């Protein structure tokens, strides 16, 4: 992934595919989801699409920039490792939506959310070694994923028969 335009297109396509898949898998208006007990501290429903749109944009811009900077510095193996870690992260991101809204297995969805949070923190860690601005968008994403893990776990506790 030597060329900026190619890297930008590949990262953008991957993040966009994850966002579309997550949207298609997500069912916040379903009778099942509306019937779940949720903690008082859960954000309002309108917050989720706004937050995720901003986070997907941050992940895409930050990740493409990190990969481009690593390639430009001649650290091709680090760039390839970051790209692989991003691919795993996007798969985990999509997987959480499937586990929560389609499989409806809240304990397993909590484990999936935790794996996503760890993967997101790893992306932020990798970006931090690059020394650029990119780390801030990825840190915000990791922080949101940690909160999503706590929220998923709390919903699982409040709904043990689901």
N, C-alpha and C positions, 0 to 999 in steps of 0.2 A: 504494500500500500504506500507507494512512494509519492504519488501525485495528490496534491491537495484536493482537487476537484473530485477525483475518484474516491478518496477517503471521505470527503464531505457527503458525497452521494450515497456511499455504502452505509455510513453511520446514520445519515438521515433516513434512509429506507428502513434500516433495522429498527430505529426508534419509532418511526411512523407505523411500521407493521405491529410493533408491540402495543402502541396506543390504540390502533384500530381493533386488534384482537381483544385487548382489555375492555374496550367499549362494547364490543359484541358479546363478550362473556358476562359482563356486568349486568345485574338485574336488581337495581335498588328499588324498583317499583313493584317487584313481585310480592305476592301475598306472603310467601315464606319469609322474605327479608323484613317486610313491614311488621310481621308478627314477632320477630326476635326482640327479646329484651336487650336494651342497649344502655351503656353507662351515660350518666348525665353529662360527662365531659366530651362525648362524641361531638365533633364539629357538625354544624348544620349541613344538610344535604347539598346546598348550593356551593359549599366550600370545595367539595371534592373535585368537580370538573375544572374549576378554576385552578386549584392547586396542582392537579395532575397535568394540566396543559402547560403551566409554567415549569413544572419539574421536568416534563419530557423535553421541553425546549432547552432547559439548562443542561440536561444530560446529553442531548444531541450536540449542542454547541461546544460544551466543555470537552466531551469525549473526542469529537473530531479534532478540536484544537490540540488536545494532548497528543493524540496519535500523530498529527502533522508535525508538531514540535519535536517529538521523539524521533521521527523519521528524518527530519531536517538536521538534527544533531548527529545522525548516524547510528542511533540506538534502535536499529530495526527490530532486534529481538524483543526489546522492551515494548516497542510499538505493537508488535504482533501479540505479545502477552496481554497488553491492555485491551486490544481488540477482542481477544478470546474471552477475557474476563467480562467485557461488556456484553458479548453474546450470551454468556451464561446468565448474567444479570437480567437481561431482557427476557430470557426464557423463564427465569424465576418470577419475574414481574407478571408475565402472562399467566404462568402457572398458578399464582396466588388467586387470580380472578376465577380460574377454572375450579380450584379446590374449594373456594368459599361459595361462589354463586351457583356452580353447576353440580359439583360433587356434594356440596353442602355438608362437608365434614369439618366442623369447626376446630377440633384439636389438630387435625392434619393441616388445615389452613394456617393455624398458628405456627406450626413448625415451618411451613412454607414461607410465611411472613418473616420469621426469624432468619431463615436462610437468605431471603432477599435483603434483609437489613445488614447481615454480615457481608454479603456480596457488594452492597452499595457502599458500605464503609471501606471495603477493599478498593473499590474504584477511587474513592476520595483519597485514600492513602497513596495509591499509585500516582494520582494527579498531584499530590503534595510534593512528591519527590521531583516532579518536573519544575516546581517553583513558580508556576504561573497563577493567574486569576482563576483558572478553571476549577481549582479545588473548591471554591465557594459554592458553585452550583451543585457540585457533587456532594458536598457536605450537607447542603440543604436537603437534597434527595435522601441521603443516608438518615438524616434526622427525621424526615417524614416517615421513612420506612421503619424506623425504631418505634415511632408513635403508632404506626399502623399495626405493628406486631403487638404492642400493648393493647390496642383497641381490639384486635382480633382475639387475643387471649382473654380479655375481659368479657367479650361477647360469648366466647366458648364457656366461660365460668357461669355466666348468667343464664345460659341455655344448655344445661348438661344433657338433655334428652335429644338434642338436635344433632 
